[in-house]
């Protein structure tokens, strides 16, 4: 039958399932650029960013080979991408694998070797890279989904740095509907991921316009009943009184309860300064500040959420105040008569909250009168999500959708449960999804008739993500509930301003895309090895390029050199660039050489230490090989005899005055299993922490050195600690020719270790002398019956030690 205009053309490619992907010109244009350059792809939510990445991946696998890696911030999103790729690509399902924390590290290492495409959360890839379980050398395309997260210490940044350094033929695609609120934020994302091209499509573009529909935002103003306002006002009175005390301490300039978060953060910083200067007022003020924050949370709940959510919050606060080790802030708050009265009023409030009533009415209009099929309700609060779901179930078929973390009074959802709920929602098995922020970013939920914001969202990124859930195939509706004269109104204006700023920045970004490389700073140019700004615009003789060249350069451009345009995908007369960005391998790279050239230094780090950057920083150095394990003894193992316990000055002092396991227990365990235990105390102000006398701290340091035989070393910062560990590990393994050996696991002592433990406990002689005695006498019994003279035949045992051993073994027990 002849093709008609109404029939939809599809994209053809050897790796794509026939007739699976609709041919959309804007996607083809974006993929054409992204196949040749490290590209930031900005496209409104719901218009197929994932398809762009898929097209580039198919191209790279067909033309270059290797592996493809796609990263997404949440487990449901990772699974969604994997399902889409398995449907779209003609690859065996087992070659498209999912890496999350639910898959063991050993299994991930094995799966990596045979996989063609890996879908993963960034944290597991970061851990596997730091732990040397995987290599990015053969990854020819990496996609960072929701790449606006690539700021600060987020795992995307480390992975991108390693990828540009390690991959033989790298190509990076970053994807986001909302890359940042201003030019600086967008450029930061580009710098951190090594992107040198930006492609922006907005709903105003002709190619995109036909696939979008207007989504008008409706603001529904809600009047709170007097009873709710009375609860709020009572709590605000307590906040005013607490702020008055902070004002007396000189840290608060106002007692108004609606202080900005910026002002509250400033107060906390000033109180910390008082504490650092060993002024008792700082501790008192910090406790009051903590109470103010708790009370403000209660006000936010009663103003913007519901009385039900407030009651749940009060219940948790009461339980915390009764628990052992409860903070004074919790105890003081729940015992205040005005707070107790507010609790009583909240518990006796038996009316339907006006936001609940409006939600039910809007759902009835959409699902009943207008014949709609699906609605999503978003809320900031899990308490509200759960209470609102219960309320809506009286009239509709509703289910909650929340994150995986458990907390008091609320169980999270497992990844399997999340997937089941989404599958049921897609299949139309229920009509209302009540979700917290977990469903905001990119999650492919089906076309919905209404997106209801239970409260305004104060960030442009999240607001845009939410609105993207409707208006995809047909005109959709977005409604935001806003309680009058509350923080809802403040968030409303913040959201409006930030969205306008982002829309403006995206338009500007679209115009400046060609000049972006010139805006990137020197570190970015070095990271991606883009030697010639604007080189993509230069005319290149493709006949001189070697399409088969595969080098070891850290260049971010070598992998895309000489690649033709995306001809299988792109429209005729495509203007996709054919620029040759081949890099120069001559750049010198700074190295660290604490050991002989060519040798590898091994460091075993406790995987709980990934909160710090030490393991990451060491893994960046070619000569270091890092392993991540769950260590029962110490934080870092640097040889068969050296183990290191790292503590910040605050943690060190905390471990002296409380905690589940004191520093003495930890170092005692280290000393039983390693002959050279080291304690690193990191940071400044050791004698200014908490309300502990300096002599008590000095006594603890002395005890660690004298009684436990531990070396106590001070470092100024995390970077200083990193360099210290690097030098110790290099010295141990190169100079002393020792190997790394992890021992000391709980409950798994060998017979030899048990014998050493028994002998080492005699007169506290320690593990080294214990081994010497056992080597000399052969058995524990032989050590026990040896005379003083015989004991001195063992290495390291002198007259005094021999006398002390015989005194312990031969003296009568007096009880």
N, C-alpha and C positions, 0 to 999 in steps of 0.2 A: 504494500500500500504506500502511496506517495506521502512524503512528510508534509504536514500542514503547518501553518504559522502557529497554531495552537499547541503543537507538540513541542515538548521541552528538549532542547539539545543537551547532550551529556558530554562529559569530559572523557576522552579515551587515552589510555596509557597502559603499557604492558603489565604494570603492577596493580592497576585499579580494576575493581570488579566492573564489568560492562554495564552501562546505563545506571550506575549508582549515583554519580555526582552530577547535579544540575550545572550547566555551563553558565557561570556568572562572570561578566566581563571584569568587574572590579576585583574579584578574587584572583583571576588570571593575571591581571596587572600586578597586584601585590606579590603573587608568587613569582612572577618574572623577575622582580627586583630582589626578592628574598633568596632566590636561587643563586644569585651572583654576589651578594654582599651581606655582611652582618647587619641585619635590618631590624629596626623597631617598627612593628606593624600596629597601627592604631586604627581600630575599626569599632563602630558602635556595637554594644552587646546584642547578640542574637543574629548577627549577619555573617557568621561563619569564619571567625579567626582560625578555628581549629582546622577547617578545610584548607586554608592557606598553608598552614604548617604541614598538613598531610601531603599536599601537592609537592612541596619542596622536599619532603622526606622521600617520596616516591622517586623524584628526579635524582636525588643524591644516591639512593640505593641502586638505581638502575645504571647511572653513569659512573659513579665512583666506588660503590660498594661500601664495605664497613658496616658500622652499626648506627642506629639513630637513638637518641635519648630525648625523652620529653618529660619535663618537670612541671608539676602542678602543686599548689600549696596544701590541698586537702586530699584525704584518702578517697572520698566519693568522687571528686573531680578526676583523680588519677584513674579510677576504675571506669568512669564514663568515657574518658579518652581511649582507654584500651578497648572497650566494647566497640567504639566507633571505628577505630583502626582495623580491628578484626573483621568488621563488616565490609569496610571499604577496600581493603588490600587483598590481593591474591597471594597471601602468605599463610603457611600453616599457623593455626592459633598458638601452638606452643612456642613459636618464634617471637610472639608478641607477649612479653611478660610484664608482670606488675611487681614493683618493689615498694613495699611499705614496711613500717615497723613490725607488722604481723608476720613477716617472713624472716627467718633467722639469718644472721650474717653468713653462716657457712652455706646455707641454701642459696643466698643471693650470689655469693662468689661463684658457685657452680652454675647457676642459671645464666649469669652474665656471659660466660664463655660461649654458650650455644645460642644466645638470643640474637635476633636481628634488630628488634625494636624493644626498648625498655621504657616503661612508663613508671614514674617514681615520684615520691615526695622528696623535696630537697634534703631534708635532714638525713635520710638513710644514705643518699649518695654522698653527702658530705662525710658521714661517718666511715663509709666504705673507702673513700679516697684517703682520708686521714689514716685509716687503719691498713692501707695498702692491700685491700682485698680486691679492688678493681683498678683498671687502667683506662684512661680516656683516649689512649693513643689511636685507636681504630674507630673512634666515634666521628663520623663525617657530617653529622647534623645534630645540633642540640637546640631544643625549643624551651624557652622559659615562659610558661603561661602565667598570666596575671603578673607580668614582669614589673609592675609598679612597686612590688614588694622589695625590689633590689636596692635597698637602702640600709644604712647602718651595718649591723653585723649579720644580716639575714644570710642564710646558707647559699642563696643564689650567687652572692658576690664571690665567695671562696671557690665555688664550683666553676664559675666563669673564668676566674684567674687561672685555675689549674687546667681548664680546657684549652685556653689559648696557649699555655705553656707546653702541654703534653701532647695535644692532638697533632697528627701528621697532616691532616687536611681538614681544618676546622671550618665550620659554618654555623653562625649563631642567628637564631630568630627569636626576638622578644615580642610577646603579644599582650596587648591590654586594650580595654575600652576606655581606660582612664589612667594615663601614664603619670599624671602628676598635676598639682594645682598651679604650677608656674613653670617658666622656662628653666629656672635653676633645678627644679625637681626632675624635669624631663631629661635634662643634660646629665644629671647625676645617675639616672638609670642607664643612660647610654654609656657613660664612663665605666660604671661598675660591671656592665655586661660586655663591654668591648664592641659596641655597635657604632657603625660609621654611616649608616643610611637610615632615614626616617621616612616611612610611607604613611600618610594620613588620609583616610577616607571619612568624610562626614556624611550625615544624612542629606546634606545639600548637594552632594555630587550626583550628577545625572545617572551614573551607572548604579548608584546605591539607592537612589530615591524610589525606584519602582519596587524595591523589596522592603520598604519601610512604610509605616503608617503613623499618623500623628498620635501621640500619647499625651493627652492633656492631663495636667495634674490638678486635682480638685482638693481644696483645703476645707475640711469640715471643722468648724470651731465648736468646742465643747465647753459648756458651763459646768463647773464642779459644784456639787451641793454644799450647803453651809456646813454640814457635819464633817465633810472631808476637809474643808478649809479650816475648820476649828482644830482638827488634828495637825494640819500643817503649821498653823500659827503657834500652837503649843510647842512644837518641836523647834520652831524658829526662835522662840523666846529662850530656850535652853542654849541654842547656838549663840545668840547674842551675849548671854551671860558668860559663856566660855570664851568668846572672843574678847570680852572685856578683860578677862584675866590675861590673855595673850597681849592685850594692849598695855596692861600694867607692866608686863615684862619687856615692853619696847619692841615687839616684833609685829604687832597688828596696828594698822593705822586707822581701821574702821571696825565697827561692831555690826555692820549690816550683814544679815545672814546669806545674802546672795553674792558673797565674795567670788571673784573670778578664780578659776583654777590656777592661773598664773600667780595671783597674790598668795594663794595658799601654799603653792610650791616655794615661793620666796620666803614665807614665814618658816617653813620647815628647814630651809637652808640656813636661815639665821639661827634657829634653835640648835641645829647640828653644830654650828660654829661655837655656840656657847658650851655645848658638850665637849667639843674638841679642846676648849680652853679650861676644861675641868671645873665648870661652873654648874652647881646643882640646879640652878634655875632652868638650865637647858633640858634636863631630864623631866622636870615637872611640866615644862611647856610642851615637850614632845608628847607626853601622855594626854594633855588637854587637846593638842592638835589632832591626835588620833581619834579622840572622842568627837571632835567637830566633824571629821571626815565621815564617821559612822552616822552621825545625826543628819548630815547632808544627804547621805545615801537614802536614809529613811524619808526625808522630804522629797527627794526625787521620785521615789516609788509612789508616794501618796499623791503627788502632783501629776505625774505623767503615766503611771502604770495603773494601779488599782489598789483598793484597800486590802484585797486578798493577798496581793504580792507583799504589801507592807506587813501583814500578819505573819507571813512565812519568814520574813526577814527578822521580825521581832522574836520569833520562836528560836531562830538560830542564835541570835544575840544572847537570849536568856540561857541557852544551853552552853554557850561559850563562857558566860560569866560564872556558871556553876562548875565548870571543868577545872581540874587541877592545873595550876600554872596560868590561870586566866589573867589577862591584862587588867590593870587598874582602869583603863579607859572603858572596857566592856562592863566591868562591875559598877563603875560610877554611873554610866549611862542608864543601865536598866534599873538602878536603884533610885534615880531622880524621880520625885513625886510627879512632876509634870510629864515625864516620859511614861511613867506607869499609867497615868490617866489617859495619855494618848493611846497606849496599848489597849486599855479597857474600852475606849471609844471605838477603836478599830475592830476589836473582836465582837462588839455589840452592833456594829453597822450591818444591817440586814437588807439594805436596798441594793438594787442592781446598779453597779457603777455606770455612769453615763457613757463611758467609752465602750463598755460591754454592750449596752443597749444600741448604740449607733452601729457597732460592728454587726450585731445580729440583724439590724434593719437593712444595712447595705448588702449583706449576704442574701437576705430574703429577696431583695430587689433583683440582684444579679442572677441568682440560681432559680428563683421562682418566677417572678413577673417577666424577666427578660430572657428566660430559657437558657441561661448560661450553664456551663458544665464544671468549670474548675475555678477556684479562688485560692490565692496565697495571701496569708496574713503574716506580716513580719513584725517582730517585736525585739527590743533590746534585751529584755529580761527573760531568763528561763522560767522564773516563777510565774510571770505573766503567761508565757507560752503554755505552761502546764495547766494553770487555773483557767485560762481562756479556752483551751481545748475541752476541758471538762464542761464548761458552760455551753459551748457551741454544740457539743454532742447531744444536748437535749433537743436541738432542732435540726441539726445537719449531721452528715457523716464526716467527721473531722478526725485528723490525726496530727500529733506533734512531730516535729523534726528538729532535734537538738544535737549538740556536739557529743563527743565520746567521754568526756570527763565526768566522773561521779563526784557528788558533793553531798553534804548532809541534807537528807530529805529529798534527794533527787538523783535518780540513776541516769547516767548518760546512755547513749545508744551506741551499740557496736557498729562497726562498718557494715556487717551483714544486715543488721536491723535497718540502718540507714538506706541501704540498697533496696531492701524489700519494700520499705515505705515508698521510695521513689518509683519503683516498678509498679506498685499498686496504683499510685497517683497517675502515672502515665497511662495505665490500662483503664482508668476511669472507675476503679473499684471504690474510691471515695472522692468527695468533692471539695473538701477544704483542707489545705495544708497550713498548719500554724507553725512557723519556723523562727528560730533565732538566726543570728547572722551567718550560720554555717551554710545556708543555701544561697548567699548573696553572690559569691564570686563564681561566675561562669558555669555554674551547675546547670545542666541541660534538663530543666523541667519542662513539661509540655506547654503548649500555648494555653494561656489562662485568660479568663474574661475580666478578672479584676485583681489588681495588686493593692492590698490595703496596708498602709504604714500605720501601725498602732500609735507611733509617735514619730516626729520628724527626726531625720538623721543628720547630725551636724557636720558630716564630711561629704564632699562632693563625690568622692570615689564610690562610697557605699551607696549613696543615693542613686547614682547612675547605674550601678550594678543592679540594684533592685528594680528600677524602672525598666531595665532591659528584659525583665521576665514577661512583659506583655507587649502587645502591639507588633508582634512578629509577622504573623500571616494576615492579620486583620486588625481593624481599629480596636485598641484596648483602652482600659480605664485604670487610672491610678488615683487613689484617694489617700490623703494623709489626715489623720485625726490630730487636732491641736487643742489642748486645754488652754482656755483663756487665762491671761495673767499668770502664767507659769513658765517654767524653763522650756516648755515646748515652744513658746513664742520666740525665745532667744535662739533656740536651735533652728527654728524656721528661717529666721533672717540670716543666720550663719550659713545655712545650707544654700539659700538662694544666692548669697553673695559668692560663695565658693564655686557653685556650678557655673555662674556667669563668668567668673574668672577662668575656669577651666575651658569653657567653650571658646572664649577669646584666645586663650593660649594655644588651643589646638588649631584654630584658624591661622594664628601667627606661625605656629610650628609647620603647618602645611606650606606656608610661603617661604620658610627659611630652611626647608629640608636640604636643599642643595648646598647650603653654607654651613651645615651642622658640623662637619669635620673640623672646620676652622675654629669652632667654638669649644671643641674638646681640649682639655688641658694636656700638658706635657705627659703626665702619667698615663693618660688614656692612649695617647699616640704610641707610647712605649709599649703598653700592654698589648695592643693589637698589632703593633709593628706596622702602622700605616705611615710609611716613610714620606710619601708625597701627598700633601693635602690637595684635594681636587684631582688626584691622579685618575679617578674614574672617568673624568671628562676628557682625558687625553686620548688622542687617537693611538691605537695599538695595532701592530701588525700581528694578527693571530697566527700567521704562518710561522713566526719565529718562536711561538710559545710551545713548550714541551708538555703535551697533555698527559703524559704518563709519569711526569716527574713527581716523586714522593720524597720529601725531605723531612728532616727532624727539626726544622725551625719552629720557634714559638710564634711565628707570624700568624696573625689572625686573618691574613688574606691569601696565603699560599694555597690553601685548600680550594679556593674559588677561582684561582687564576686560570684563564683560558676557557672557562666554562661558557658554553653558548647560552643564548637566551632560552627561556622556557618554551621551546617551540611546540612541543607536544601539547602544552597547556594554553599558551598565549594566543591572542587573536592575531589575525593576519596583520602584517606591517607593524608588529609590536615594537615599541620603542625601548624595550628592556636593554640595559647597558651590557656591553660585551667587554668592559674594561679589564685589563690585565693588571692585577695588584700584586704581582709576585714580590716577595719580601727579600731582604738582604740578611744573610746568615752571619754577617761579619760583626754584628753588635756584641760587645763584651757584656757578660753577665756577672754581677757581683755574687761571689760564693763565700761560704763559710768553711774554713778548713781547720777544725780542731783535731784532725787526725791525718794520717797519711793519705796521699792522693789515690783514688780508686777504691778505697775501702768504704764499706757501708757501716754506719753506726745505727744500732737498733735501740729503740726506746719503746717500752711497753707502758701505755698510759691507761689509767682507769677511765672507762668510757663516761663516767659521771663527771670527769674533769672537762668534758666538752663545753661546759658553761664558760670556761676560760678559753683563750686563744692559743695557749702554749702548744698543744698538740698540732693545731692547724699550722702555726708558724713554723714548727720544726718540719712538718710534712712538705712545706714549700721548698725545702732545701734538698737538693738532689741527692746529697750524700747520707741523708737520714731516712731510715725506714721505721715507720711508726706502726705499732700494733695496738688495737683497742681491745681491752678485756675488762671484765668485772673483777677487780682485784679485791681480795679480802684483807690484804695487808698493804698499806701505803697507797700513794697516788701515782708514782712513777717508779718503774724498775729500770735501773741503768746498767746493771751487771748482775753477776751471780751473788754479789755481796752488798751492793748498794741499792737501797730503796729510799724513796723520798716521800715524806708527808708534807704537802704544801698547805699553808694556812695564811689567810689574810690576817692582819693584826686584829681585826674585829673577831674573826672566827677563833683565833688563838685564845683571846681573852674569854670569849664565850665558852670555850671548851674547858676552861679552868673552873668556871662557876656553875656549870650546869650542862645539860645536854645528855643524849642517850649514851654517849661513849666519850669519855674524857680523853685529852691528849695523852695522858699517862698510859691509859689502856692501849691506845693506838700505837704508841711508841714501844710499849712493852711487847706487843705482838710483833712489831717490826724486828725488835732485838732478838726475839726467839727464833727468827727465821733468816735474818740477814746479819752479817757481822759488821756492816757499816751503815747503820740507820742514820738518816739525815732529816732534820726538820727545817724547812724553809719558812721563815716568817716574813710575809710580804706586805710592804706598805709602810707608811709613816704614822707617827702618833701612837706607838705601841703603849706608852704609859699614859695615854689620854683617853683610853677606851673604857666606857662604862664607869662604875663607881668602885674601881678596884685600886688599892694602894700600889704604887710602883714597886715597893719591896716584895709584895706578893707575886708580882710578875717576874721580878728578878729571881725570887726563890724557885719559881717553876722552871725558869730557864736553867738554873743551876742544877736542879734535880734531873732534868732531862739529860744534861751532859754528864753529871757525876754518877747518878744512881742507875741510869739506863744506858750510858755509853753512847748517847746520840750526839752527833754534831749538829749544833743549832746555828743556822746561817741566816743572815738578814739580807733582804733584797728591797730595792726601792719601788719596784713596779712589776707588772706582769712581764714586760719586755726584759727586764733585768733577770727575772727568774728563768725565762726562756734561755737567755745566754748562759746563765750559770749551769742549767741542766745540760745544755749542749756541750759545754766544756767538760763537765764531769763525765758524761757518757763517752765522749771522745777519748778522754784520758784513760778511763777504765778499759775500754775495748781496744784501743790502739797501743797506748803506752804500756799498759799493764797486761795486754793480751788476754783479757777476760771476756767471757761470753755472757749474754743475758740469760738469766734463768728465773722463771717465776715460780715461787713456792710460797707456802704459808696458807694454802686454801683450808678453810674450816672443815674439820671432820675427815680429812683425807691424809693425815700424817702417816708416812711410812714407818716401818719398825725402826729404822735408823733415826728418823726425826724424833720419834717418841723417846728413844734412848738418849739422844742429845738433849731433849727437853728436861728429862729427869736429872741428868748430871748438871746441866746448866743452872738448875734451880738450887743446887747446893751452894750455900753461902753467896748466892748471886754472882757466880763466877762468869756467867755469860756463855753464849753459843760457841765462840771461837775456842776458848779454853776447854769447853766440854768436848769438842771434837778432838782436840789434842790428847786429852786424857783417855778417851775411848780408843783412839788409834794406838796409844801406848799399852793399855791393859786389855783391850779386846772386848770386854763386857762391862755392863754397869756394875755387876757384882765385883769384878776385878778392881774397879775404881774404889768401891766401898771398903774393901778389905786391905787396900794398899797402905803402907806405912808412910810417915812424913817424908822419909828419905826417898822411898820409891816414887811418891807423887812428884817429887822435884825432877825426876827423869823426863817428865812430859814437857814439851816445849811450852814456854809461857808460864810455867808454874814455879814460883820462887818460894823462899822460906815462909814468908808471911801468908801467901795463899795456901800453901800446904798445911800450915798450922790451923788456918781458919776452916779448911775442909775437914781436917781430923776432929776439930772441936765440934763441928756440927754433927758429924757422923757418930763420934764416940761419946758425947756427953749424955748424961741421964736426962730424960724428959721430965720437967718439973710441972708442966701444965699451967 
